[in-house]
Amino acid sequence: MQVRSPIDLELDTLRSLNQDYLDSVRTCNVERFQQILADDFLCSGPDGVLLDKTAFLARTAAPRTLERLDASDVRIRIFGDVAIIHAATSYTTLDGRAGRGRYTDIWARRDTIWVAVAAHVTRLV
């Protein structure tokens, strides 16, 4: 049996959290976001607005608009208790329009738990 390194275990955790984040965006899962976002979370949206956690959750609670949201070119870098995730996205809206973008999420390990502390989202035309 192969023993996994601590860094491999951290990467697995961050991959899972990254997928949780994407799934929560797609399904408007406010409850999951409450769990994985830091209280001091900030998000720069594709519309240029800077949202704190409360505003981000309010926006997330709006009616669902996405049928599909997938990430590719996912790159995770860990720097001690901070991790940065960069990825490309492709999505389909409920009315069938396709789109793509990129995001950068910053995660911090606080009390042994990874939480998202910042996000920056772009949409490409």
N, C-alpha and C positions, 0 to 999 in steps of 0.2 A: 504494500500500500504506500502510495506516494504521499509524503507529508507536504502540505501546502505552506508556503512562506507567509509570514504576517502581511506582507505587501499584497500578495495574491488574495488573501482574505479581505483586506481593505478594498481592493479593486472590485471584488465580487459584491461587497456591500454597496459601494458607490454605483456600480452598474444597476443593481436592483433599485436603489433610490432614484436613479436617473429615469428608469422605466416607470416607477411609481409617479414621478413628476409628470412625465409625458401622458400617462394614462389619466392622471387627475386633470390635466388641461383638457384632454379630449372629452372626458365624462363629466366635467364640472364638479369634481369631488372635493368640496370645501373641507369636509371632515379629514380627509387624508392630508390635505395641505396644512391644516391646523397642526397636524402631528409633525410634518417634516420641514416646516418653515420656522426659522428662528423668529423670536419676537421682534427683533430689530431688522428683519428682512426688508430689502428694497429691490424693486424691479423696474428697469428701464424698458418700457413697452415699445413696440414697433411704431406707435403713434407719437413717441417722444415724451410721453408722460412718465414721471417717476412716481411709482406706487409704493406705499408702505404696506405692511402685512394686512392691515385692516382693509385698505382700499383694494389690494390684490384679491383678497377673499371675496369682497363685494362684487368685483368684476367677474370672478370665477363663478359666483352664484347665479349669474345671468343665464338665460336659456342657452342650451347647448347649440353650438354652431358647426362642430366638426364631426365628420363620419370617421375619418382616419387621420392619424398623426404618427408618422414614423421618423426615427432618427437614423442617420448614417454618418459615416466618418466621425464616430464618437471617439474623442481623445480625452483620456483622464490623466491628469497629472497631480501627484500628491507631494505637498511640501510640508512635512510635519503634520500639524493639526489643521491644515488647509488643503483643499482639493479644488481644482479647476476642471470643469468639464466643458469642452467645446464640441459642437455637433452641427450637422446640417439637418434640416427637416424637410419633409414633403408631407402635404396634407390634402385632404379632400373635404370640402364643406358638405353639409347636409343636402344642399341643392346641387351638388355635383361639380362645383368649381374646384380646380386643382391649384395648388400654390406650393411655394417652397420658401425656406428661410434659413437662418442660422441662429444659434443661441450660445451663450456662455453662462454657465451657472457656477457660483462659488459656494463651496460647502465648508463648514468649520466643524471640527470635532469638539464638542462641548460635553464635559462629564461623560466621556466615552461614547457619545452618540453623535452621529453626523447629522447636521441640520443645514438647510440652504440659507445662506445669509444674503445672497445677491443673485440677480439674474439680469441678463441683457438679451433682448429678443429683437431680431430684424426679420423683415419679410422682403423677399427679392421679387422684382417684377419681371 
